């Protein structure tokens, strides 16, 4: 979005310069301005196409996926958040970065993280085990909005990394988690901006939510999974903390 706004400003400056010098602007200047304006308004009020940079949501989303998201509360969305929704939002610990995770905890919920690397919500286990190998456990759960099943995975080759044991979710806040449990920097580990009250750490406020995932268009992978904070997670594990 920022890059598009920069291009838009440059095109407008070029247009004004041409008008000031009494030159007829090239057609591509008008086309460029129109495209930038339409794109900006679409992203603000409707939604757009997003790319997935990391493996934190595998197997649901893969590195290089291009997804269609609708703006939460925009022209095509009611604004309601439901458990199981896949949401793009401004990361609490890095506010200028958009993350995409799944909603696990809703306002009023009590979320617990266990040494088994599984969760309970209001005392009920999240998901059921459907398959297991020497290195991987695959669980299945259901999205409230669609009623469709989704899968999440636990990597048995990585150790349990202790974080907070429990989150009590207040109004207008949500607890987000990656489907690739052991390779996701998410609500378990976020510290949020300095000065955030302890009981709100790791939670995402509703006004930080950008859009809701609808479908995957295609995959075009130019790079391996990249998230500097997930790299930090690996460093912490390797140091035995």
N, C-alpha and C positions, 0 to 999 in steps of 0.2 A: 504494500500500500504506500509506504513512504517513497519508494522509487517512482511510483506512478505520479505522486504529487509533485515530485521534483521535476519530472518530465513535463507535467502540465504547466508548472510555473515557467519553465524555460521556453515552452512553446508560446505562452502568452506574452512573455517578454519579446520574443521574436516577432510576434504579430504586432505588438505595440510599436516596436522599432520600425517595422515596414510601413505602418500607417503614418508614423511621425515623419518618415523620410518620403512619404507620398509614393511608396512603391506598392504594387499589388502583391499581396502575400501569395505564396505558392499554395496550390490546392492541398498538398499534404499537410500543411500547417493546420488548416481547418479540420481535416480528417483526424489528425493526431489529437487535437484539442477535444473533438467530439468523442473519440474513443476513450480518452482519459477521463472525461467527465462521466460518461456512461458507466465505465468500470468502477469509478469511485462511488457513484450513487448506488450501483448494484451491491458492492461490498458493504455499504453502510446500511442499506434498507432491505436487501433481499438475501444475499449470500454470494458464494463464489466457489472457485476451484482452489483447493489447497493441496500442498504436497506433504508427504510424510517423511521426515528426515531420519528417524531412528527406529529401532526394532522393539521399542517398549510396548507396542500394542499388538505384536504378533501373538497368535496366528490371525487375529482379526484384520489388522492392517500391516502391510509390509513396507520395508524401506523402498522409496521410490513410487509408492502409490499416489495417484492423483485422485482426490476425492471431491465430491460435491457436498458442500455444507450450506445449511440455511441459517441466516442470522437469527439468533434467539430473540424473540420479541419483535422481529421485523415483519414485513408485509406478508410473508408466507408462513409465519410461525406464531403460535399462541403465547410463547414465552414460558410455558410450563416446562420444568425440568423433572424427569422421572428417573427412578433407579434403573441402571443399566444403559442409560443414554451415553453415547460416545460424544464428548464435548471438546471443542477447541476453546482455550481460555488463556488469559495472560498469567504466566507462571508467577506465583507469589514471590518466589525468591529472585526471579529475573523478570521484572514487570514488562519489559519490552519484547519478551519472547513468547510466542504462542506455543502452548503445549496441547497435545490431544490425548485424553485419557478417558476412562470410563467412570461414571458416577456410581460410587459404592455406598456412600453415606448421605442421607437426606436430613433436612432440619428435623430435630427431635430424636434422631437415631443415636444409639450407643454402638460405636464400632470398636471391636477388640481385635488386636493382632496377636496371634499365638506363636509360640516357638516352633510349631509345625509349619510355619509360614502360611497358614490359612487364616481366614477372618471369620468372625461372627458379627452379625448385625442384629441388635436387640436379642442376643442370646441364641440366634438361629445360625447354623453354619452356612457360609456362602458357597454354593455350588456342590456338586456331587462328583466323586471320582469316577471316571469312565474308562481310563486305561492307564497303565503304568509300565515303564521300562526301567532299566538299571539307572538311567539318568534323568528321566522325565516323568512327571505326573500330569495327566490331562484331566481337567475338571470341566463340568458343563453347568451352566446356569441359564436363566431366562430373562430377557429384557421385558420390563413392565410395559413399555409403550407398544411394542410390536407383538409381544408374545412369542417371539422367536428365540431359539436357543443360541447361545454363543459359547465358545470355549476359552479357557485361560489355562496357563501352564505354570508349573513350578519346576525349576531346575534343581534336581537332587544333588548335582555336583557342586553347588555353591552353598556355603554355610549360612545359617540363620544370622542375620544382622539385626541386633536388638535396636529397636526404636521405642517410641512411646507404646504403652500397652493398650491404651484406651483413649478414644475421642468421643466427647459428648457434643453433638452437632447443634449449634444454636440456629436461630432463625436467619434465613438469607445466606447460609453457608453450606458448603458441600465438601465431601471427602472424595478425592479422585485417586484412581489406581490404574496401573498399566496391566493389560492382560498377560504380558510376559513378566510375571511377578518378580523374578530375580534379576531382571535386566531393565528395570524401570525406576527412574528417580521421580518419586511421586509424594503423595501426602504423608507417607511414613517418615520421610526424611527432610522435607522442606522446613526451613527455619523462618520463612517470610521476612519482610523488611524489618530492620532494627526497631525495637520498641513495640513489636506486636505482642499483645498479651499471650501468656503461655498457653491458655486454653484454646486460642485461635490458630496456633502454629500448625502448619500442614493443611489448613483448610482454605478453600477457595470461596471468596465472596461472590454473590450473584452478579454484581456489576462488573466483575472481571471476566465473565463468560462472554465469549465472542459468537460462537456458532455451534450448530449441532450436525454431526455427521449423518449423511443420508445414504450415499452409495459410493462405491469405488468405480471410477471411470476406466482407468488403465494403469499399468505399471511401466515406468521408465526410470530405471535405476542408473544413476551416474556415479554413485559413490556408495561406500559402505555406511552402515549405521553411524550417525554422528550426533552426539549430545555430550558436551563437556562435563555436565553434572553427572551423567551416567558413568563417564570415565572416572570421575572422582569416587563414585560408589565402588568401582572395581578396585581402586587404590586402597580404600578403607578396608575392604575385605582382605586384600592381599597383606595388609599390615596386621591382620588378626584382630581388628577391633570389632 
